[in-house]
Amino acid sequence: MSEDEEKVKLRRLEPAIQKFIKIVIPTDLERLRKHQINIEKYQRCRIWDKLHEEHINAGRTVQQLRSNIREMESLCLKVRKDDLGLLKRMIDPVKEEASAATAEFLQLHLESVEELKKQLNDEETLSQPSLTRSMTVGGTFHSTKAEASPQSLTQIYALPEIPRDQNAAESWETLEADLIELSQLVTEFSLLVNSQQEKIDSIEDHVNSAAVNVQEGTKNLGKNLSRTSLQRHSGAETHAYTRVLDLLQD
């Protein structure tokens, strides 16, 4: 029994797969989004204990999401090859949603780190006065260091750095590693389905090419048989004509 014969039609597994696509994974992603909002809030307010707890809870959600994606993957691997195209169209939206949610979560802290680095690099610039238009005096420019300071902007957009002596610093590193592993899992799952579809496309191309070669070979064989038959027929007629001439001469 071939490997594909052991697999089943998509319609048999579709209800279970749709449950993951429509309910299970979106629920996990929504929970993860709420964790992200809370984490940003606690870190911005420097409530380190709450932040630590939220990191732990978010990590549990990531682990649950990872487990659900693996379970969905195991179902998808049971689908027959001729249904992989339809399966790919089914799972692509939720796969992209999971990938985007993970990247956004990681980007939140990455952008804060970049902003803080920029803040340190721009310390000399901050000491220089800059021109800003006054909000109270129309048309007059005033040098207001506090208003123009890029530091005030980074304080608005960048999250404060978590002190290394806080438990939240360690719990974030654990959560970050879980998020990266989740992102890799989503990518590997996508590559797995795509590679299977590419194999099918390649097989179909070979089959089509073989069919064309068979048709061409059949045509050429038919032409050769017709030519041989004609040659044999012409040879027989010539032999008969020669035989008649010999009899007349006798």
Order of alpha helices (4+ residues) and beta strands (2+ residues): alpha-alpha-alpha-alpha-alpha-beta-beta-alpha-alpha-alpha
